[in-house]
Amino acid sequence: MKVAVIGSGTMGTGIGQVFAQNGYEVYQVDFYTAQLEKSKDIMTKSLSKLHSKGLVDGSPEQILKSVTFTDNISQIHDADMVMEAVFEKLETKSDVLSRISDTVNDKAIIGSNTSSISINKLSKFVKNPERFLGVHFFNPVPIMKLVELVTSEKTDPSKLSDVKKILIGLGKDPVTSQDYPGFISNRILMPLIREAILVFEEHVSNAEDIDKTFRLGMNHPMGPLELADFIGLDVCQDIMEVLYTEYGDPRYKPPIALRNLVLSGKLGRKSGSGFYDYEVKK
Ligand SMILES: NC(=O)c1ccc[n+]([C@@H]2O[C@H](COP(=O)([O-])OP(=O)(O)OC[C@H]3O[C@@H](n4cnc5c(N)ncnc54)[C@H](O)[C@@H]3O)[C@@H](O)[C@H]2O)c1
């Protein structure tokens, strides 16, 4: 079975890797060639780590032989399943989903990794929308077992069960959600991150103590600001924007401190700084 992943950033790279390490042939697509190189590098390092711990069969070199890194989306024409993981913007996703539909056969399953955009809305850009659904992986994809599955009014239930079986085969443990903005996870998580940013912005406390409160007091493995840096501050802002627009509820409104960090290019771990500074490995 051939799988194509469109968008090779934080999530797309992880999704492609997990399929490849489980024996699938993978097309790993991004419109930036520099991003494809970065994606290959990240996959190589992650696979080496997993291999050295005995968690994947095969060396990174062997596994990467099944991955075709390409900036040419028309190459994916024979894919049986496509996972879209581009920017969390309706205009980007709608364009990419139309291009995917025009390229693959009418039966190929198409999933979107959107964190917050309506699956019903996105389904309008897919030819034969009965084969389309939300397949929301979590970061880092090779480690996190959860996947949220979200159907549109038009999704064929047999496609949902096909995808569930495929995910279980990848070692994932899926949950299902109705098509409400933010589904289960981000509807609950984003107001927490937003409130933590407001506590930081109002100088109620500093980033370290805000995060420590959640690690030591609530037994969270990461505090909300660390988690926001990990997700990507631009991604958090985009998700809050969608939730705020859809629910019209101020508890989802992106805080000014978040906007300012994003505007200054501080996007969290991936850019080297956010609420914290990180060493960016070249
Ligand atoms: N970061 C997270 O923790 C997380 C978790 C779950 C879901 N998501 C969702 O996954 C999706 C991707 O998020 P990410 O964090 O990987 O973002 P990212 O910015 O790291 O990666 C997005 C990639 O898409 C590529 N891209 C954009 N437009 C494209 C196009 N037209 N054709 C080909 N490639 C294109 C970009 O070059 C970039 O490499 C979003 O919908 C996001 O909401 C993110």
The ligand as an SDF file (V2000), in Angstrom:
LIG
                    3D

 44 48  0  0  0  0  0  0  0  0999 V2000
    2.3370   20.9220   15.5750 N   0  0  0  0  0  0  0  0  0  0  0  0
    1.5020   20.1430   16.2560 C   0  0  0  0  0  0  0  0  0  0  0  0
    1.7400   19.8110   17.4300 O   0  0  0  0  0  0  0  0  0  0  0  0
    0.2650   19.5930   15.5750 C   0  0  0  0  0  0  0  0  0  0  0  0
   -0.4040   18.5250   16.1850 C   0  0  0  0  0  0  0  0  0  0  0  0
   -1.5060   17.9590   15.5290 C   0  0  0  0  0  0  0  0  0  0  0  0
   -1.9340   18.4750   14.3180 C   0  0  0  0  0  0  0  0  0  0  0  0
   -1.2670   19.5400   13.7560 N   0  0  0  0  0  0  0  0  0  0  0  0
   -1.7550   20.0090   12.4550 C   0  0  0  0  0  0  0  0  0  0  0  0
   -0.9170   19.4510   11.4510 O   0  0  0  0  0  0  0  0  0  0  0  0
   -0.8320   20.3660   10.3360 C   0  0  0  0  0  0  0  0  0  0  0  0
    0.6140   20.7070   10.0640 C   0  0  0  0  0  0  0  0  0  0  0  0
    1.1690   21.2640   11.2370 O   0  0  0  0  0  0  0  0  0  0  0  0
    2.7560   21.2840   11.4840 P   0  0  0  0  0  0  0  0  0  0  0  0
    2.9510   21.5970   12.9190 O   0  0  0  0  0  0  0  0  0  0  0  0
    3.3940   20.0900   10.8740 O   0  0  0  0  0  0  0  0  0  0  0  0
    3.1300   22.5830   10.6200 O   0  0  0  0  0  0  0  0  0  0  0  0
    4.5410   22.9740    9.9680 P   0  0  0  0  0  0  0  0  0  0  0  0
    4.4800   24.4290    9.7250 O   0  0  0  0  0  0  0  0  0  0  0  0
    5.6620   22.3830   10.7690 O   0  0  0  0  0  0  0  0  0  0  0  0
    4.5170   22.1680    8.5600 O   0  0  0  0  0  0  0  0  0  0  0  0
    3.6410   22.4600    7.4990 C   0  0  0  0  0  0  0  0  0  0  0  0
    4.3750   22.0930    6.2210 C   0  0  0  0  0  0  0  0  0  0  0  0
    3.4650   22.1930    5.1100 O   0  0  0  0  0  0  0  0  0  0  0  0
    4.1970   22.6620    3.9950 C   0  0  0  0  0  0  0  0  0  0  0  0
    3.2560   23.2140    3.0320 N   0  0  0  0  0  0  0  0  0  0  0  0
    2.4690   24.3070    3.1700 C   0  0  0  0  0  0  0  0  0  0  0  0
    1.7150   24.4890    2.0550 N   0  0  0  0  0  0  0  0  0  0  0  0
    2.0330   23.4770    1.2110 C   0  0  0  0  0  0  0  0  0  0  0  0
    1.5980   23.1130   -0.0920 C   0  0  0  0  0  0  0  0  0  0  0  0
    0.7070   23.8360   -0.7490 N   0  0  0  0  0  0  0  0  0  0  0  0
    2.1440   22.0040   -0.6740 N   0  0  0  0  0  0  0  0  0  0  0  0
    3.0840   21.2820   -0.0210 C   0  0  0  0  0  0  0  0  0  0  0  0
    3.5460   21.5790    1.2250 N   0  0  0  0  0  0  0  0  0  0  0  0
    3.0200   22.6640    1.8310 C   0  0  0  0  0  0  0  0  0  0  0  0
    5.1420   23.6980    4.5790 C   0  0  0  0  0  0  0  0  0  0  0  0
    6.2620   23.9390    3.7280 O   0  0  0  0  0  0  0  0  0  0  0  0
    5.5490   23.0400    5.9010 C   0  0  0  0  0  0  0  0  0  0  0  0
    6.7310   22.2790    5.7720 O   0  0  0  0  0  0  0  0  0  0  0  0
   -1.7040   21.5650   10.7080 C   0  0  0  0  0  0  0  0  0  0  0  0
   -2.9830   21.3660   10.1940 O   0  0  0  0  0  0  0  0  0  0  0  0
   -1.7100   21.5150   12.2420 C   0  0  0  0  0  0  0  0  0  0  0  0
   -2.8450   22.1270   12.7930 O   0  0  0  0  0  0  0  0  0  0  0  0
   -0.1760   20.0990   14.3510 C   0  0  0  0  0  0  0  0  0  0  0  0
  1  2  1  0
  2  3  2  0
  2  4  1  0
  4  5  1  0
  4 44  2  0
  5  6  2  0
  6  7  1  0
  7  8  2  0
  8  9  1  0
  8 44  1  0
  9 10  1  0
  9 42  1  0
 10 11  1  0
 11 12  1  0
 11 40  1  0
 12 13  1  0
 13 14  1  0
 14 15  2  0
 14 16  1  0
 14 17  1  0
 17 18  1  0
 18 19  2  0
 18 20  1  0
 18 21  1  0
 21 22  1  0
 22 23  1  0
 23 24  1  0
 23 38  1  0
 24 25  1  0
 25 26  1  0
 25 36  1  0
 26 27  1  0
 26 35  1  0
 27 28  2  0
 28 29  1  0
 29 30  1  0
 29 35  2  0
 30 31  1  0
 30 32  2  0
 32 33  1  0
 33 34  2  0
 34 35  1  0
 36 37  1  0
 36 38  1  0
 38 39  1  0
 40 41  1  0
 40 42  1  0
 42 43  1  0
M  CHG  2   8   1  16  -1
M  END
$$$$
